[in-house]
Amino acid sequence: LFQEIKSRQAEFMKAFNSGDAAGAAALYDPEGYFMPNGIDPVKGRAGSFLLT
C-alpha cells in the first residue's frame, strides 16, 4: 500500500509540475474531497481543480 501511495504521489507531482492539469486531475477520485487550508472543502475531481 505504501508503495502504491508513493507511486501515485510521484505521478501527480510529475503531471502538476509539467502543467498537465488534466493528468493531475485524473489521479483524483471523482467522489473524493479536496480539503485545502483556509477554505471550505470541495467535492469531486472537477471542483478540486477549479481552485488552481
C-alpha positions in Angstrom: 0.0 0.0 0.0 2.8 2.4 0.9 4.5 1.9 -2.5 1.2 2.5 -4.3 0.7 5.8 -2.5 4.2 6.9 -3.2 3.8 5.9 -6.9 0.6 7.9 -7.2 2.2 10.9 -5.5 5.1 10.8 -8.0 2.6 10.6 -10.9 0.7 13.6 -9.5 3.8 15.7 -9.0 5.1 14.9 -12.5 1.8 16.0 -14.0 1.5 19.0 -11.8 5.0 20.2 -12.3 4.7 19.9 -16.1 1.4 21.9 -16.1 -0.7 18.9 -17.0 -3.9 19.8 -15.1 -5.9 17.0 -16.8 -3.3 14.4 -15.9 -3.1 15.6 -12.3 -6.9 15.7 -12.0 -7.2 12.1 -13.4 -5.5 10.9 -10.3 -8.2 12.2 -8.0 -11.3 10.1 -7.2 -14.3 11.6 -8.8 -16.2 11.5 -5.5 -13.2 12.5 -3.3 -12.8 15.6 -1.3 -10.0 18.2 -1.5 -9.5 20.0 1.8 -7.1 22.9 1.5 -6.2 25.1 4.4 -8.2 28.3 4.8 -11.2 27.5 2.6 -14.1 25.1 2.6 -13.6 21.5 1.2 -14.7 20.9 -2.3 -16.1 17.6 -3.6 -15.2 15.9 -6.8 -12.4 15.9 -9.3 -13.6 18.9 -11.2 -14.2 21.1 -8.1 -10.7 20.4 -6.9 -9.1 21.8 -10.0 -11.3 24.9 -10.1 -9.3 26.1 -7.2 -6.0 26.1 -9.0 
